[in-house]
Amino acid sequence: MIWAEGSGNTGSDADRAALDGLVRMLAATDIISVSPSVRLQIWQTYLPDIRRSSETVSSASGSVIRYIPWARINDIFESRLQKVKELYNYAEQTAARGQFSTARTYCGWAETYLLSLPSDQDALRERVAGLRRRLGEGESAAVNLRNIETEVQAIRHALSSADSRAETIPPRQPVVEVDEDTGTAVIERGTVPELAMGSRIYPDPMAIPPVSPPIRFRASTPPVTETEHAWQWSIITLADIGPTPSFGCMLVSSSRVIGGYVSMRSNFIMEKTAYSCQSDGTTDFGYIWTTGKAKGSRWVAGAGLTVRIATPLRLFAGSGYGSRSLLWEDDSSRWARVDDLSVCGITAECGLLYDFHRFTAAAGISSTGFRQCSVLLGCGYSF
């Protein structure tokens, strides 16, 4: 297992730091047979593949671990290996049609991709080399395959930068062996500097498969300075789903641990009532004669605190004041409030906020007067 730990001001920052650390640890191996001075740059061209092939684990402290088993390292190269095969086939087909300049372009791209792959594809390398000999030297045609061109350009740029050394790659490469009895990767002591090994123990080692010993690398984003915004703001649209649905918004401001919020919701029906009645039809002056029409009026205003309980998860809880009124229309087109089916008073609410990159989802419950409950659902944007 090879893995790296990252921390940052947000979950996405910590994940980026962990991914960067994992790339640097992969670059400290000799999986790809290129000069050590350009190995890191070559591995950085695999960022999307490494992100797809690796897994993540988050800790309560806010750090993120991104890891990949040694048995799945080859998954990183599958997409690029498939591209080489497809480019070879394209080159063969265009050469058969006499389009040699286009075939040379496809063949050149395949050759560049092969330079960034591990040296265990001898048969494919020989086929591409044989095709190059058949095509000979000559002009190459312009072919519009934007994603291929971008990757090939990045690989060629990395290979041409032989004199640029990444500062954090250890000058002495780790000697990695596989224990034949356990099948785990073992690093020879003394071959990885203390800076790359780190010393912190992940607080929940059972969350990922144990390794003996683990390859680790700690990375972090720069700490928040006084000039940077340490607080996160979120604006969330809310739906209050209950006997009388209502809609509104929640404004949240929180630090890495604690924060606060205000919220307001209403169904925007503020009908003025002429008198009140009971659900059995009685009023202060007799009985109400209704037309059968009814509607509800609902509004809530509240505020409270938020507490971060995990990297992407925050708990919110607060109170305020709210009202839910059931209105009946009488035969004189006047509206009466049904007192025993209406409620107003203290409102209590609580729930969870889940952060996903710049988006925030909310879910919770609300109670008005401790008599009527409703469900809160919402989504919004953090900045």
N, C-alpha and C positions, 0 to 999 in steps of 0.2 A: 504494500500500500504506500502510495506517495501522496502527501497532503500538505496543505499550508493553511495558516490561520491569519485572518485579517480583521482589523477593527476600524471603525470610522464613526462619524457623527450620525449616520443613518444606516439602515440595513443594506441599502444598495451600495453605499460607500464601503462598508465592511466586506461585501461580497466582491467588489472590484479589487480591493486590496488582497483578498484571499486568492482570487484568480491570478493576479499578478505574481503573488508568491508561488503559486503552483507552476506557472510558466517558468519562473526562475529556477525552481527545483528540477523541472524537466530539462532545462538547459544545462544543468550541472551534471547530466549524465551523457553517455556517448551513444544514445539510441540512434541519433542522426549523425552520420559520419561526415561532418563538415568541420572546418577550422573552429577551435574554441572561441576565437575572437568574434565570430559571426553567429555562433550557435544560438544565442539569446534572440537575435533579430529573426532568425529562421523560425524559431518556435513561436515568436509573436505573430507570424503569419497564420498560425493555427488557432488563434484565439476563439473563433466561433466553434471550431471542432472540439477544443478542450472544454469549453463551456457546456457543449451538448453531451460530451462523454463523461463528465465528472458529476459528482453529487455534492450537496451542501448540507451542513448541520449548523444550526444557530444555537448559541448559548444564552443563558439568562443575562450575562454581563454585556451582551450586545455584539460580541465577536462572531465571526462566521468561519467555519472550516469547510474548505472545498477539497475533495479527495477523489482519487481514482485508483482502483486495484491494478497491480502490475499486469494481471491477466487481461485487463481491458485496454491497455496502452495502445494496442493495434487498432482499436476502434477510432482513435484520433485520425489515423491515416486512411481510413476506408474511402471517404469522399474524394480525397485527392488521388488515390490510386485508381478509383473508377474514372476520374477525369482523364488520367493518362491513357487508359484503355480506350475511352471514347475518342480522344484526340488521335490516337494511333489509327483507329478505324476510319475516322474522317480523312486522315492523310492518305490512307490506302485507297479509299474510294475516289478522292479528287485526283490522285495520281493516275488511277485507272482511266479517268476521263480526260487525261492529258493536261489537267490544271496543276502543273508542277509548282508554280509560285505559291498557290494556295496551300498545296500539300506541304511545302517547306515551312510555311507559317505554323500549321498544325503540328508538324514534327518538332519545330523549335520550342513550341509551348510544352509539348510532352517531355522534351529533354530537360527543360527548366524545372518542371514539376518533379522529375526523377531525382534531380540534384538535392531536393528538399525532403526526400523520402529515405527511410532506413535502407541499408544496403543488403536487403534480403530478397530483392526482386531481379535476380540475375537474368532469368528467362525473358522478362519484359524489357529489361535494359538492352539485351542482345537484339530483340526484335526491333526496337526503336533505332538502335545503332545500325542495323542492317538496312532499315528503310532510309536512313540518312545517307548511307553509302549509295543506294540506288538513285536517290534524288540528286545527289551531287551538290555542288555549290552553285549558287545563283540567287536571283532576286526573290524576295518574299512579298506576297500580296497582303494588302490591308484587309483584315477580316474583322467584322464587328461582332465580337462576343465580349461585352463589357465586363462581366464578372470574371472571365478568364483573363482578360488583359490586365485588370487591376491586380489580381493575385500574382500573375507572372511578373508584373512590374515590381511588386513588393519583394518577391523572392530574388529577382535579379539585383535590386538595389541592396538587399541584405548581403548577398554574395560578393558584391563589389566593394563592400565596406570592411575589408579584411583588417584594416588598421584601427577600427573603432571597437574598443572593448567596453562591455557593460561593467560598471563599477562593482556591482553586487555579485557577479559570478565569482566563486572562489577560484583562485589561481590554480589550485590543485584539485583535480577532479575526483569525486568520490568513487571508491571501488565498490561496486554493487554486486553482490553474489546472491544466489538463491539457495536457501537451506533445503537440502534434498529430503529431509525427514518431514519438515513442516510446510515447505513450499512458500515460506515467507521471504521477503527481501531483507537482506542483512547488509549493513554498511560497515566497512572496515573502520575501526576506531582510528581517529587521527586524520582521516582523509577528508572530513568535512569540518571547516572552522567552527568555533563555538558560536560565532555570529549567525551562521546559517542554521545551526541546530536548535537554538533557542533553549529556554529552560522552563517555560511555563507549562503546566499540565492542564489539559482540557478538563473542565469541571465535571463532565459527564462522559467518561471514557466508554461506557456501555452503549452510547448512542451510535458508534460506528464500530465495525469489526476490529478487534485488537490486533496489533502488529508488534513484532519484536525484532529490533527496536523500531519505532516509527521514523520516517524521514519527515522532518518538520522545518518549516520556515515561517517566521513571523513577519507580517507586513502590516503597515498601518498608514492611514492617511494623516496629513498634518493636523495637529490639534486646532480647535477653534480659537482664534485670537480675539482680542477685544474689539477689533474692527469688523469681525464677521458676525453674522446673525446666528446666535446659539439657540434661538427659539424657532419652532416650527408652527406655522399658521395653517389652518385648514378651514375651508368653508364647505359645508355639507348640506345638501338638500334632504329634507326628512319627510317621510310619510307616516302619519299616526293612524294606524289601522285599528279601529274599534267600533263601538256602536255608532259613532258619528265620525267618519274619517276626516282628517284634516291634513294640511300640508304646511311646511315652513322650512326653516333653515337653522343650522347650528354653526356658530363661529367658535373655533377651538384654537387656543394658543398654549403650547406646551414646550418645555425644555426636554432634555434627554430622559428626565425622570417624572417630573410633576408639571401640571399645568392647570388651566381652567377653561370654562366654556360658558356661553350664553345661548339660549335657544328660544325660538318663538314658533308657534303653530296655530293655524286657524283654518276653518272652512269658509271664512269670509261671508258668513251669513249672520248679520247683526239685526235681526228683525225686532222692532219695538213691540212689546207686549202690552195689552190693555189691562189684563188682570191675570190671576193664577187660578188653577183648579187642581183637583186630584184625579188619579187615573180612573176612579169610579164615577167621574163626571160631576162631583159636587164642587160648588164654589161658595163664596161668602154670601151670595145672594140667591142661591138655589142650585139649579143644574145647568150645565153647558149643553147647548145644542150644536153639534159639530157638522161640518160639511164632509168630513172624511179625509180632509187634507191635513198632512202633518209634515214637519221638517225639524231638523236639529241644528242647533247653533253650538259651535265649539271653538274655544281658544285656550291657549296655554302659553305661559312665559316662565322660563326657569333658568337656573345657573348652577354651576357646580365645579367639581374638581376632576382632573384626569390624572391617572398614574400609569406609567409604563410598566407592564409586567413581563414583557418579552420584547425582543428587537422590533417585530412589526406590530405588536399588540398593546393596546392601551385600554384601561378600564375607566369608564366615566360614571359619575354618580352625583346627583344634585336634587334640588327641590325648587319649588316656585308656587305659582298660583294658577288655577285653571277653572274653567267652567264648561259644563256640557248641559245644554237645555233642550228639552223636547217641547215642541210647540204644536198646538192644535188650533185649527181655524174654526170659528163658530159661524152660525148662520147669518151673522152680520158682517162677515169678512174681517172680523177682528181676530188677533192672535192671542192665545192664552198659554201661559207656561204651566206645564204639568209638573208640579212641585215634587211629588214622590218618585217620579221617573227622571228627574234632573238632579244634578249635583254640582256644587262649586266648593272650592276650598283649597287646601294645601295639596300640591302635586309633588309626588316623589318619582324619580326616574333613575334608571341605571342601565348599563349595557357595555358593549365592547366596540372599540375602534380598531380596524385592521388596516395597516398601511401597506400598499403595494406600489413601490416606486413613488410616483407623485400622486397616486390616487388613494383615497381612504374610503373604506366601507364601514357602515355603522349598523348595529343591531342591538335592540334593548327592549325594555318594557317601561310603561308609565302608568301611574295610578293617580286618579283625582279624588280627593276626599276619602281615600282608602275604601272606595265603594265600586268604582268602575276602572277596569284595566284596559290597556291597549298595547299593541306591539309597535315598536319603532323600527323603521328600516330606512336606510339612506346611503348615499354615495356622494363623494365630493372630491375636491382637488386640494393638494397641500403645496405650499410655497414658502 
